[in-house]
Amino acid sequence: MEKLKEIIIRMLDEAPDKINFFNEIRQILFSLSPEKANPVDRVLWVPMDMVKANNYNPNAVAKQEMQLLYTSIREDGYTQPIVTIWSEEEQKYIIVDGFHRNLIARMYKDIAQRNSGRLPIVVIDKDINDRMASTVRHNRARGKHSVDGMTNIIYNMIKTVSRMLLFVESLAWSRWSL
């Protein structure tokens, strides 16, 4: 291990972007990890402009709680990464959970500067309905979600399922053929 540490230190000294260097090491370790089923085994630091809010989050946070979140991040650092998916279409990470942790770095220059304009993320691989369900689970687990937002998510999930069922029927398949 000491030899590996020496190699890493030498390569780090030569790396033009130290954060990307560590992200690459994390990617390698994750690919070999027995825990790769857990996204938290690969926390990456990515530029804030590569992270985008989703368009369906039903979570609302009061001003006082946002101030508490800022204080927490300022005093303790980021203790939870932002959960994202990678969008090939947009070439950005789309937030599944952690919108307000993302917002803190955008609202407070001291946080953005401390993190070199980057956010800690993990990446999951989910389709839109599974992402919405993940967002709901994360929000409900914290006990905070809005009724209007939940209604919007459920409506969109039903609409997506309805389109899928129409497609299946257009192929003359039964609904249960899938």
Residue frames relative to the residue before (quaternion, step in Angstrom):
aa qw qx qy qz dx dy dz
M 1.0000 0.0000 0.0000 0.0000 0.00 0.00 0.00
E 0.6124 0.5619 -0.3534 0.4293 3.58 1.04 -0.71
K 0.6434 0.5161 -0.3188 0.4670 3.59 1.01 -0.81
L 0.6314 0.5223 -0.3213 0.4746 3.59 1.02 -0.84
K 0.6375 0.5280 -0.3215 0.4599 3.58 0.96 -0.87
E 0.6507 0.5167 -0.3139 0.4595 3.60 0.95 -0.85
I 0.6430 0.5168 -0.3161 0.4685 3.58 1.00 -0.84
I 0.6576 0.5077 -0.3071 0.4641 3.57 0.93 -0.91
I 0.6495 0.5120 -0.3238 0.4595 3.60 0.91 -0.86
R 0.6490 0.5098 -0.3156 0.4683 3.60 0.94 -0.86
M 0.6836 0.4752 -0.2905 0.4717 3.59 0.88 -0.93
L 0.6197 0.5447 -0.3388 0.4522 3.59 1.05 -0.74
D 0.6330 0.5352 -0.3291 0.4523 3.58 0.98 -0.82
E 0.7185 0.4422 -0.2378 0.4813 3.59 1.09 -0.74
A 0.5579 0.6399 -0.3832 0.3640 3.59 1.22 -0.42
P 0.4071 -0.7206 0.5019 0.2510 3.61 -0.81 0.96
D 0.7701 0.1814 -0.1001 0.6034 3.62 1.13 -0.65
K 0.3142 -0.8018 0.4837 0.1564 3.56 -0.14 1.33
I 0.6491 0.5170 -0.3285 0.4510 3.60 0.97 -0.81
N 0.6615 0.4828 -0.3126 0.4812 3.60 0.92 -0.83
F 0.5874 0.5651 -0.3649 0.4500 3.58 1.08 -0.68
F 0.6920 0.4590 -0.2789 0.4823 3.59 0.87 -0.94
N 0.6018 0.5419 -0.3602 0.4631 3.60 1.06 -0.67
E 0.6515 0.5086 -0.3188 0.4639 3.59 0.96 -0.81
I 0.6353 0.5087 -0.3301 0.4781 3.59 1.00 -0.78
R 0.6429 0.5211 -0.3252 0.4575 3.59 0.96 -0.83
Q 0.6257 0.5345 -0.3312 0.4617 3.59 1.03 -0.80
I 0.6567 0.5005 -0.3097 0.4715 3.59 0.93 -0.87
L 0.6686 0.4970 -0.3033 0.4625 3.59 0.85 -0.95
F 0.6415 0.5294 -0.3208 0.4531 3.57 1.00 -0.86
S 0.6521 0.5271 -0.3224 0.4393 3.59 0.94 -0.84
L 0.7262 0.4107 -0.2238 0.5038 3.58 1.19 -0.54
S 0.5398 0.6964 -0.3597 0.3070 3.55 1.27 -0.39
P 0.4319 -0.6702 0.5326 0.2840 3.57 -1.07 0.70
E 0.6828 0.4665 -0.2745 0.4907 3.61 1.30 -0.18
K 0.3321 0.7913 -0.4756 0.1933 3.61 1.17 0.31
A 0.5191 0.6053 -0.4324 0.4209 3.61 1.23 -0.05
N 0.6833 0.4365 -0.2655 0.5216 3.59 1.29 -0.31
P 0.4162 -0.7442 0.4597 0.2482 3.61 -0.40 1.18
V 0.6088 0.5816 -0.3586 0.4032 3.61 1.05 -0.63
D 0.5474 0.6075 -0.3927 0.4208 3.60 1.27 -0.17
R 0.7602 0.2443 -0.1617 0.5798 3.61 1.29 -0.10
V 0.0501 0.7834 -0.6130 0.0896 3.57 0.11 1.29
L 0.1093 -0.7940 0.5977 0.0153 3.54 -0.78 1.13
W 0.2862 -0.7162 0.6050 0.1979 3.55 -1.20 0.59
V 0.0104 0.8241 -0.5628 0.0634 3.57 -0.44 1.24
P 0.6180 -0.5489 0.3987 0.3973 3.61 -1.14 0.56
M 0.5871 -0.6146 0.4025 0.3399 3.56 -1.00 0.88
D 0.6646 0.5152 -0.3231 0.4342 3.62 0.98 -0.71
M 0.6145 0.5229 -0.3512 0.4750 3.60 1.29 -0.06
V 0.6703 0.4573 -0.2760 0.5151 3.59 1.33 -0.08
K 0.0501 -0.8141 0.5772 -0.0408 3.54 -0.78 1.10
A 0.5152 -0.6317 0.4880 0.3121 3.57 -1.11 0.72
N 0.4482 -0.6314 0.5422 0.3263 3.55 -1.21 0.47
N 0.4659 -0.6933 0.4735 0.2794 3.60 -1.21 0.20
Y 0.6974 0.4761 -0.2676 0.4640 3.59 1.18 0.40
N 0.4081 0.7458 -0.4663 0.2443 3.64 1.18 0.00
P 0.2561 -0.7989 0.5262 0.1385 3.60 -0.63 1.07
N 0.5123 0.6825 -0.3986 0.3360 3.59 1.27 -0.12
A 0.0515 -0.7701 0.6357 0.0163 3.55 -1.01 0.87
V 0.1260 -0.7903 0.5978 0.0478 3.57 -0.93 0.91
A 0.4406 -0.7011 0.5022 0.2493 3.55 -0.87 1.02
K 0.6821 -0.5098 0.3442 0.3953 3.57 -1.24 0.54
Q 0.6549 0.5256 -0.3142 0.4429 3.59 0.95 -0.87
E 0.6696 0.4828 -0.2960 0.4806 3.59 1.00 -0.81
M 0.6082 0.5346 -0.3510 0.4703 3.60 1.10 -0.65
Q 0.6374 0.5116 -0.3268 0.4746 3.59 1.01 -0.76
L 0.6408 0.5129 -0.3154 0.4763 3.57 1.04 -0.79
L 0.6320 0.5185 -0.3287 0.4730 3.59 1.02 -0.78
Y 0.6300 0.5225 -0.3303 0.4700 3.59 0.98 -0.81
T 0.6612 0.5040 -0.3058 0.4639 3.58 0.88 -0.96
S 0.6419 0.5322 -0.3156 0.4530 3.55 0.96 -0.87
I 0.6905 0.4591 -0.2760 0.4860 3.60 0.86 -0.95
R 0.6378 0.5261 -0.3301 0.4555 3.59 1.01 -0.76
E 0.7513 0.4125 -0.2140 0.4687 3.57 0.88 -0.96
D 0.8040 0.2929 -0.1278 0.5015 3.60 0.95 -0.87
G 0.4469 -0.6481 0.4813 0.3856 3.59 1.22 -0.36
Y 0.6441 -0.4720 0.3988 0.4509 3.56 -1.29 -0.12
T 0.1163 -0.8084 0.5758 0.0374 3.56 -0.59 1.14
Q 0.7427 0.2332 -0.1698 0.6043 3.57 1.31 -0.17
P 0.3749 -0.7243 0.5247 0.2442 3.59 -0.80 0.95
I 0.5171 -0.5902 0.5162 0.3433 3.53 -1.34 0.28
V 0.3302 -0.7441 0.5499 0.1869 3.58 -0.83 1.01
T 0.0158 0.8208 -0.5660 0.0757 3.58 -0.73 1.10
I 0.2312 -0.6664 0.6626 0.2518 3.49 -1.45 -0.08
W 0.4138 -0.6660 0.5459 0.2954 3.57 -1.23 0.37
S 0.1918 -0.7716 0.5985 0.0983 3.56 -0.84 1.01
E 0.3507 -0.7340 0.5476 0.1956 3.56 -0.56 1.18
E 0.6381 0.5608 -0.3178 0.4212 3.54 1.01 -0.90
E 0.7843 0.3201 -0.1630 0.5058 3.58 0.86 -0.96
Q 0.2856 -0.7713 0.5066 0.2585 3.57 1.28 -0.37
K 0.5909 0.5045 -0.3779 0.5035 3.51 1.01 1.01
Y 0.4680 -0.6059 0.5496 0.3343 3.51 -1.36 0.24
I 0.1939 -0.7797 0.5874 0.0967 3.60 -0.79 1.02
I 0.4459 -0.7233 0.4672 0.2444 3.55 -0.78 1.05
V 0.2081 -0.7355 0.6356 0.1083 3.53 -1.04 0.94
D 0.7726 -0.0684 0.0721 0.6271 3.56 1.01 -0.89
G 0.6963 0.4647 -0.3453 0.4242 3.55 -1.02 0.85
F 0.2357 0.8058 -0.5125 0.1804 3.56 1.24 0.40
H 0.7166 0.4590 -0.2731 0.4485 3.59 0.82 -0.93
R 0.5829 0.5311 -0.3750 0.4874 3.62 1.14 -0.48
N 0.6162 0.5286 -0.3131 0.4927 3.56 1.13 -0.75
L 0.6700 0.5239 -0.2957 0.4349 3.56 0.88 -0.97
I 0.6030 0.5701 -0.3604 0.4261 3.60 1.02 -0.75
A 0.6716 0.4858 -0.3072 0.4676 3.62 0.87 -0.87
R 0.6734 0.4867 -0.2977 0.4702 3.58 1.09 -0.64
M 0.6969 0.4787 -0.2666 0.4627 3.59 1.11 -0.67
Y 0.7895 0.2859 -0.1229 0.5290 3.59 1.04 -0.77
K 0.3941 -0.7603 0.4723 0.2089 3.54 -0.46 1.27
D 0.6123 0.5639 -0.3685 0.4139 3.60 1.02 -0.66
I 0.6503 0.4930 -0.3119 0.4865 3.59 1.06 -0.73
A 0.6547 0.5096 -0.3127 0.4625 3.59 0.89 -0.91
Q 0.6691 0.4928 -0.3064 0.4643 3.60 0.92 -0.84
R 0.6477 0.5245 -0.3271 0.4456 3.59 0.89 -0.88
N 0.7446 0.3812 -0.2004 0.5100 3.58 1.08 -0.78
S 0.4643 -0.7073 0.4251 0.3217 3.58 1.24 0.36
G 0.6628 -0.5279 0.2999 0.4383 3.58 1.05 0.78
R 0.5999 0.5637 -0.3511 0.4463 3.58 1.22 0.45
L 0.2685 -0.7367 0.6007 0.1560 3.50 -1.36 0.42
P 0.4124 -0.6842 0.5298 0.2848 3.59 -1.08 0.66
I 0.0148 0.8154 -0.5770 0.0448 3.58 -0.72 1.05
V 0.1515 -0.6822 0.6910 0.1849 3.46 -1.46 0.20
V 0.2884 -0.7631 0.5585 0.1504 3.56 -1.14 0.61
I 0.1039 -0.7605 0.6385 0.0563 3.53 -0.95 0.96
D 0.3315 -0.7306 0.5604 0.2059 3.56 -1.22 0.41
K 0.2435 0.7724 -0.5354 0.2396 3.57 -0.08 1.33
D 0.4347 -0.6436 0.5459 0.3144 3.56 -1.18 0.53
I 0.7573 -0.4293 0.2456 0.4264 3.57 -1.29 0.26
N 0.6755 0.4801 -0.3204 0.4588 3.64 0.85 -0.82
D 0.6607 0.4910 -0.3083 0.4769 3.58 0.97 -0.81
R 0.6178 0.5310 -0.3464 0.4651 3.60 1.07 -0.67
M 0.6484 0.5044 -0.3209 0.4713 3.57 0.94 -0.88
A 0.6468 0.5111 -0.3191 0.4675 3.57 0.94 -0.85
S 0.6315 0.5231 -0.3298 0.4678 3.60 1.02 -0.77
T 0.6351 0.5264 -0.3258 0.4621 3.57 0.96 -0.87
V 0.6550 0.5038 -0.3102 0.4701 3.58 0.89 -0.93
R 0.6603 0.5072 -0.3195 0.4523 3.62 0.86 -0.92
H 0.6605 0.4978 -0.3194 0.4625 3.60 0.87 -0.88
N 0.6855 0.4858 -0.2918 0.4571 3.59 0.86 -0.94
R 0.6866 0.4777 -0.2950 0.4619 3.59 0.86 -0.90
A 0.6023 0.5591 -0.3610 0.4409 3.58 1.06 -0.65
R 0.6859 0.4259 -0.2715 0.5238 3.58 1.17 -0.57
G 0.4822 -0.6979 0.4190 0.3236 3.58 1.25 -0.14
K 0.6769 0.4618 -0.3015 0.4876 3.61 1.19 0.35
H 0.3494 0.6821 -0.5949 0.2423 3.52 -0.69 1.11
S 0.3932 -0.7248 0.5106 0.2435 3.56 -1.08 0.64
V 0.5794 -0.5965 0.4331 0.3476 3.54 -1.14 0.68
D 0.6545 0.5107 -0.3211 0.4558 3.60 0.91 -0.87
G 0.6648 0.5041 -0.3019 0.4612 3.56 0.93 -0.86
M 0.6392 0.5138 -0.3204 0.4741 3.57 1.00 -0.83
T 0.6256 0.5376 -0.3340 0.4562 3.58 0.98 -0.83
N 0.6533 0.5221 -0.3039 0.4563 3.58 0.95 -0.91
I 0.6569 0.4995 -0.3134 0.4699 3.60 0.90 -0.87
I 0.6814 0.4852 -0.3016 0.4576 3.57 0.77 -0.98
Y 0.6210 0.5370 -0.3373 0.4607 3.60 0.99 -0.81
N 0.6883 0.4775 -0.2865 0.4650 3.61 0.86 -0.96
M 0.6338 0.5164 -0.3387 0.4657 3.59 1.01 -0.71
I 0.6517 0.5012 -0.3132 0.4753 3.60 0.96 -0.85
K 0.6368 0.5329 -0.3220 0.4549 3.58 0.97 -0.87
T 0.6553 0.5035 -0.3056 0.4729 3.60 0.95 -0.85
V 0.6594 0.4945 -0.3058 0.4766 3.58 0.92 -0.90
S 0.6398 0.5313 -0.3272 0.4488 3.59 0.97 -0.83
R 0.6419 0.5086 -0.3204 0.4761 3.61 0.98 -0.82
M 0.6440 0.5178 -0.3233 0.4611 3.57 0.98 -0.82
L 0.6603 0.5037 -0.3125 0.4612 3.59 0.95 -0.86
L 0.6295 0.5195 -0.3355 0.4704 3.61 1.01 -0.73
F 0.6352 0.5239 -0.3221 0.4672 3.57 1.01 -0.81
V 0.6509 0.5115 -0.3111 0.4668 3.58 0.91 -0.95
E 0.6690 0.4922 -0.3012 0.4685 3.59 0.92 -0.89
S 0.6318 0.5360 -0.3424 0.4430 3.61 1.04 -0.68
L 0.6589 0.4746 -0.3007 0.5002 3.58 1.23 -0.38
A 0.4333 -0.7121 0.4264 0.3512 3.55 1.39 0.01
W 0.4165 0.6565 -0.5044 0.3756 3.53 1.07 0.78
S 0.4878 -0.5948 0.5182 0.3739 3.54 -1.21 0.24
R 0.6464 -0.5241 0.3788 0.4049 3.58 -1.19 0.39
W 0.7195 0.4480 -0.2443 0.4711 3.56 1.09 -0.57
S 0.4251 0.7225 -0.4528 0.3038 3.60 1.27 0.07
L 0.5958 0.5738 -0.3751 0.4185 3.55 1.08 -0.59
